[in-house]
Amino acid sequence: MLTYKAPVADINFLLKDVFGYYSHYQKFPEFEEATPDLVDAIFQECAKFCENELLPLYQSGDKEGCQFDNGVVTTPKGFKEAYQQYVEGGWQSLSHPVEHGGQGLPPSLGMVKSEMMGTANWSWAMYPGLSHGAMNTVETHGTKEQKELYLTRLTEGTWTGTMCLTEPQCGTDLGQVKTKAIPNGDGTYNITGTKIFISAGEHDLTENIIHIVLARLPDAPAGTRGISLFIVPKIQTDQQGNLGEANNVTCGSIEDKMGIKASATAVLNFDNAKGVLIGPENKGLECMFTFMNTARIGTALQGVCSAELAYQNSLIYAKERLSMRSLTGKKNPEQVADPIIVHPDVRKMLMTQKAISEGGRAMIYYAAKLVDEIEMAKTQEEREQADERLGFITPILKAFLTELGLESANHGLQIFGGHGYIKEWGMEQIVRDARISTLYEGTTGIQALDLLGRKILLTRGKSLNNFTKEVLLFCKDKSVLSKNPHKRQMNKFIWPLSKAVANWQQYSLRIALKAKKNRDIVGSASVDYLMYSGYIVMGYFWAQMAQSAYEKLATDVENRDFYRAKIKTAEFYFNRMLPRTKSHAKTMMEDPKTLMQLDQELLSFL
Ligand SMILES: Cc1cc2nc3c(=O)[nH]c(=O)nc-3n(C[C@H](O)[C@H](O)[C@H](O)COP(=O)(O)OP(=O)(O)OC[C@H]3O[C@@H](n4cnc5c(N)ncnc54)[C@H](O)[C@@H]3O)c2cc1C
């Protein structure tokens, strides 16, 4: 019942008009093939695959789920065939380096591909999605031999990868990891322990699965400083990649869970499984950050995907469903009632969804450009600069966009009324599937601590200042009162944005000062601080989109309605969503006392 059309016009608007992606590609000789013609052709093919192959499996995959039988996991009907088509189409290799069989196109194009696939079918997209993180980890930290062996197959898509961090006693606090790695003296290690909640940990899509596993060497220091990283294949291979004996990794079960039912979430038992070290001893967590950062942006994307799918479907419904009359007089006199889209409350939900999916997409594409820059950096300084900007924005993207994606999914269900609660329509599935996004890859609370604790307080606001400098530069440039009419029109966005940025800096400083006296302020303020920051960041991108739309209105007569819609959505965002910062600001500045003063014994009298 659900429909999906890839939003190619919105995507192109961001790539071409807002972010100037084609001149960005021209800066790097490696990306010279990424011309508008080639990119358009890729998008068309990708859209076809998503709309015709992946979307039809979205609801059936949820209904059927994955099956577990004695260690063997079977994915829902059609998943394997769609994966085969994906591999044959070269989709997995699209934006990976040529030397390992990739097509060498920019990572940012891979992000657009992932967006389309993830919106059409998030559960399916998780299987190839996890592999990208595994590939980036091997690419960054692997030896020449490891790259040759693992990257080639992962890039083709004939093998997939996983990320094995979580254990029964710990998901957030990885310092508690117990899995052991005993050296065999020949460069291999025996890995023993239990990992839980491993996405794509076992399945029938590929002949082999490459697990990237956190474990402890003998006598390793306690806590996070004693964790190393290992590559552990499901099936052992020779250096040429020919499959040999099964390794001692077994799937104990898969989880019966709330959503993403077609994505297998496995319990993996490692029982003296053979593995090799990747990266330096006891530096596993640092190496794993490569994986986790890729995965965090990938999860932020899930917020946009949920928002987009919910929006597209609730918009269709809101135009068709008839209920009562518009408060300003009949809009549909020949019918028994007006469609619900005429009611301001329904319109508010739709506009919120639209602002979230288009604003969220802009935030992701901004980050994708930084990923390109990191990958192509010629000097350490260039890499560090782009890395710092990406590191600052990543927790905001992950937590803010997944919280808003969930909000949009809920609005979608609400617009369908009682029918939204009925499975047949698919809207409740979007809510169930979106719910995980605020949990895995670090919960919203943990992202918020990362932002406020590590990225703001630890750097004494350096990353924040770099980002706000960029926003203020934009504001200064666009607000100059000039004869050019669209520059004057931009003031309705520029003034509130400049004010919000100034407040952001002030509040950050005030929190830093308070934290000197009471560390609990960091934990009590952090989630509100993150959401507050998220609304300002999204405001910056809505202002940029409005600016580009004003510019295009003057030249592109054919698509004027499209640009007008962007400007009106920006107005909606600034008038009805940016003000949410006020409530977050009030709460984040409150004394932690009101959270902590009630003795835990007095929390309940049962
Ligand atoms: C469907 C699914 C797929 C997953 N896929 C993978 C995967 O592929 N690989 C993998 O390794 N893991 C995976 N996970 C695990 C996931 O990343 C963890 O569940 C998540 O990070 C949270 O860890 P936890 O469940 O142990 O919760 P806990 O760490 O026990 O946290 C419980 C609550 O306490 C809060 N909390 C904890 N510590 C603090 C603190 N210091 N300050 C403030 N609040 C705190 C958390 O925010 C949370 O609200 C998956 C989980 C699920 C459900």
The ligand as an SDF file (V2000), in Angstrom:
LIG
                    3D

 53 58  0  0  0  0  0  0  0  0999 V2000
   17.9820   -3.6800   16.3610 C   0  0  0  0  0  0  0  0  0  0  0  0
   19.3310   -3.4040   16.9280 C   0  0  0  0  0  0  0  0  0  0  0  0
   20.4390   -3.4350   16.1040 C   0  0  0  0  0  0  0  0  0  0  0  0
   21.7190   -3.2290   16.6330 C   0  0  0  0  0  0  0  0  0  0  0  0
   22.8190   -3.3750   15.8370 N   0  0  0  0  0  0  0  0  0  0  0  0
   24.0540   -3.4120   16.4130 C   0  0  0  0  0  0  0  0  0  0  0  0
   25.2030   -3.8050   15.6730 C   0  0  0  0  0  0  0  0  0  0  0  0
   25.1410   -4.0670   14.4640 O   0  0  0  0  0  0  0  0  0  0  0  0
   26.3910   -3.8910   16.3280 N   0  0  0  0  0  0  0  0  0  0  0  0
   26.5200   -3.6160   17.6470 C   0  0  0  0  0  0  0  0  0  0  0  0
   27.6140   -3.7350   18.1830 O   0  0  0  0  0  0  0  0  0  0  0  0
   25.4480   -3.2170   18.3810 N   0  0  0  0  0  0  0  0  0  0  0  0
   24.2220   -3.1170   17.8000 C   0  0  0  0  0  0  0  0  0  0  0  0
   23.1280   -2.7520   18.5380 N   0  0  0  0  0  0  0  0  0  0  0  0
   23.3060   -2.3700   19.9280 C   0  0  0  0  0  0  0  0  0  0  0  0
   23.0480   -0.8910   20.1850 C   0  0  0  0  0  0  0  0  0  0  0  0
   24.0570   -0.1090   19.5890 O   0  0  0  0  0  0  0  0  0  0  0  0
   22.9400   -0.6940   21.7030 C   0  0  0  0  0  0  0  0  0  0  0  0
   21.7510   -1.3440   22.1220 O   0  0  0  0  0  0  0  0  0  0  0  0
   22.9180    0.7690   22.0930 C   0  0  0  0  0  0  0  0  0  0  0  0
   24.1600    1.3730   21.8300 O   0  0  0  0  0  0  0  0  0  0  0  0
   22.5780    0.9800   23.5610 C   0  0  0  0  0  0  0  0  0  0  0  0
   23.2860    0.0980   24.4050 O   0  0  0  0  0  0  0  0  0  0  0  0
   22.5080   -0.7720   25.4690 P   0  0  0  0  0  0  0  0  0  0  0  0
   21.3590   -1.4190   24.8110 O   0  0  0  0  0  0  0  0  0  0  0  0
   23.4740   -1.6320   26.1680 O   0  0  0  0  0  0  0  0  0  0  0  0
   21.9140    0.2830   26.4920 O   0  0  0  0  0  0  0  0  0  0  0  0
   22.6450    0.8290   27.8020 P   0  0  0  0  0  0  0  0  0  0  0  0
   24.0340    1.2000   27.4930 O   0  0  0  0  0  0  0  0  0  0  0  0
   22.4080   -0.1250   28.9030 O   0  0  0  0  0  0  0  0  0  0  0  0
   21.8200    2.1580   28.0790 O   0  0  0  0  0  0  0  0  0  0  0  0
   20.5150    2.1570   28.6740 C   0  0  0  0  0  0  0  0  0  0  0  0
   20.0440    3.6080   28.8260 C   0  0  0  0  0  0  0  0  0  0  0  0
   20.9330    4.3160   29.6930 O   0  0  0  0  0  0  0  0  0  0  0  0
   21.4330    5.4690   29.0580 C   0  0  0  0  0  0  0  0  0  0  0  0
   22.8310    5.6420   29.4590 N   0  0  0  0  0  0  0  0  0  0  0  0
   23.8070    4.7200   29.5220 C   0  0  0  0  0  0  0  0  0  0  0  0
   24.9500    5.2660   29.9370 N   0  0  0  0  0  0  0  0  0  0  0  0
   24.7040    6.5710   30.1380 C   0  0  0  0  0  0  0  0  0  0  0  0
   25.4810    7.6950   30.5610 C   0  0  0  0  0  0  0  0  0  0  0  0
   26.7600    7.5890   30.8560 N   0  0  0  0  0  0  0  0  0  0  0  0
   24.8640    8.8970   30.6340 N   0  0  0  0  0  0  0  0  0  0  0  0
   23.5760    9.0420   30.3160 C   0  0  0  0  0  0  0  0  0  0  0  0
   22.7920    8.0370   29.9180 N   0  0  0  0  0  0  0  0  0  0  0  0
   23.3470    6.8240   29.8300 C   0  0  0  0  0  0  0  0  0  0  0  0
   21.3010    5.1970   27.5490 C   0  0  0  0  0  0  0  0  0  0  0  0
   21.2160    6.4060   26.8270 O   0  0  0  0  0  0  0  0  0  0  0  0
   20.0150    4.3780   27.5130 C   0  0  0  0  0  0  0  0  0  0  0  0
   18.9210    5.2450   27.5030 O   0  0  0  0  0  0  0  0  0  0  0  0
   21.8540   -2.9180   18.0100 C   0  0  0  0  0  0  0  0  0  0  0  0
   20.7180   -2.8310   18.8280 C   0  0  0  0  0  0  0  0  0  0  0  0
   19.4810   -3.1010   18.3150 C   0  0  0  0  0  0  0  0  0  0  0  0
   18.3000   -3.0660   19.2370 C   0  0  0  0  0  0  0  0  0  0  0  0
  1  2  1  0
  2  3  1  0
  2 52  2  0
  3  4  2  0
  4  5  1  0
  4 50  1  0
  5  6  2  0
  6  7  1  0
  6 13  1  0
  7  8  2  0
  7  9  1  0
  9 10  1  0
 10 11  2  0
 10 12  1  0
 12 13  2  0
 13 14  1  0
 14 15  1  0
 14 50  1  0
 15 16  1  0
 16 17  1  0
 16 18  1  0
 18 19  1  0
 18 20  1  0
 20 21  1  0
 20 22  1  0
 22 23  1  0
 23 24  1  0
 24 25  2  0
 24 26  1  0
 24 27  1  0
 27 28  1  0
 28 29  2  0
 28 30  1  0
 28 31  1  0
 31 32  1  0
 32 33  1  0
 33 34  1  0
 33 48  1  0
 34 35  1  0
 35 36  1  0
 35 46  1  0
 36 37  1  0
 36 45  1  0
 37 38  2  0
 38 39  1  0
 39 40  1  0
 39 45  2  0
 40 41  1  0
 40 42  2  0
 42 43  1  0
 43 44  2  0
 44 45  1  0
 46 47  1  0
 46 48  1  0
 48 49  1  0
 50 51  2  0
 51 52  1  0
 52 53  1  0
M  END
$$$$
